[in-house]
Amino acid sequence: MNPRLDLLQPYPFEKLNALFDGIIPSSSHAPISFGIGEPKHPTPELIREAVRTSLDGLALYPATAGTLLLRHAISSWLQRRYGLPWVDPATDVLPVSGSREALFAFAQTVVDSSCLSDIGRPPFVLCPNPFYQIYEGAALLAGAKPYYVNSNSASHYMCDYSTVPHAILERTQLLYICSPGNPTGAVLGLDEWREIFALSDRFGFIIASDECYSEIYFDECNPPLGALQAAHTLGRSFKNIVMFSSLSKRSNVPGMRSGFIAGDASILKRFLLFRTYHGSALSPVYQTASIVAWGDEQHVYENRRQYLQKFVAVTPILADVLDVTMPDAGFYLWVRISRTRLDDCTFARRLYTEYNVTVLPGSYLARTQRGANPGQNYVRIALVAGSSECVEGAQRIVRFCQSL
């Protein structure tokens, strides 16, 4: 067996199942889950119809690079969404089987663990903290060591990468970034991107920008800034920048596992080689449906409208008893629970036991770094259910807090 598998930590939802083990929640309340970030809005009919009318594609092996029509659809969307003058569909984009698969496989492609491991100094992969656990697992199984950069509530949950010691940066080969962030909802601005690009240029590491929440935001006039957009705005090339996107949250099709990566053509060329052997090409049926999805914005606007409605309703309810504000984007509330005087695990366990509401302890989404776990005393609330259910769940949380 690969000994690196023993380095992996249990996934947050495995920890949550263990936390709830043996509990029989109150039967007076129907279950409400804010735990898993799985979209619950209906899949748009135009995408369902595209799947139905393309079922003949099941008889074909898919090309790893995807069809030229799909790559054109993606490059056109990138140009419209981010104001980019040109994205070459032949070299600058690559369809993938969802951003999760690609984020993991990417580290296996770009990390060279042989260059330092022979002298006992593995390369580093930088991760935001708290973070999406795939980054950590990808780094460990690629033979690298994760280095966690803590977010700071005083700076709107931004990570200050300039605080990373030079000795770490000199051995860094890959930086994972998530903007809008999971779980904090923070969005990087142009100044933050400028700093990150400067570090990449100086130390030579690759930037993997996870942007799977980019289309869930609350100000139609101010969509989140993407990595490629920031590079273009700053007059920089896409060198060492690769962004990851997905239809799962944007279009409510997590079961399609459809996404793409885009950016540095030389890196994408090597990643395509890896994926050719990796064997995770997107189904021809879902390639056709993805073309339809990337070409339509009306269903995405409606999706945002529903999330905005829920955030506007739920946030002030919770603010009466907890420290919470609207995020920049995404569908999570990152809620500080210090006023309850319970730790995040006890809070989640008792809330589930007494009110049958599931939230995810923040400490499960972070690692202790330099003596601090930035997820401690927070919980993540995923507002993915219907509006009335989200409001009912928030009201139960208020009653629970008031009972303490």
ABEGO torsion letter per residue (X at the ends): XBAAAAABBBBAAAAAAAAABGBBBBAABBBBBAABBBBABBBBAAAAAAAAAAAAAAABBBBAAEBAAAAAAAAAAAAAAAGBABBBAAAABBBBBEAAAAAAAAAAAABBAAAAAAAGBBBBBBBBOBBBAAAAAAAAAAGBBBBBBBBBAAAGGBBBAAABBAAAAAABABBBBBOBBOAAGBBBBAAAAAAAAAAAAAAGBBBBBBAAAAABBABAABBBBBAAAAAAAAGBBABGBBBBBBAAAAAGBAAAGBBBBBEBAAAAAAAAAAAAAAGABBBAAAAAAAAAAAABAAAAAAAAAAAAAAAAAAAAAAAAABBBBBBABEABBBBBAAAAGBBAAAAAAAAAAAAGBBBBBAAAABBBBGGBBAABGBBBBBBABBAAAAAAAAAAAAAAAAAX
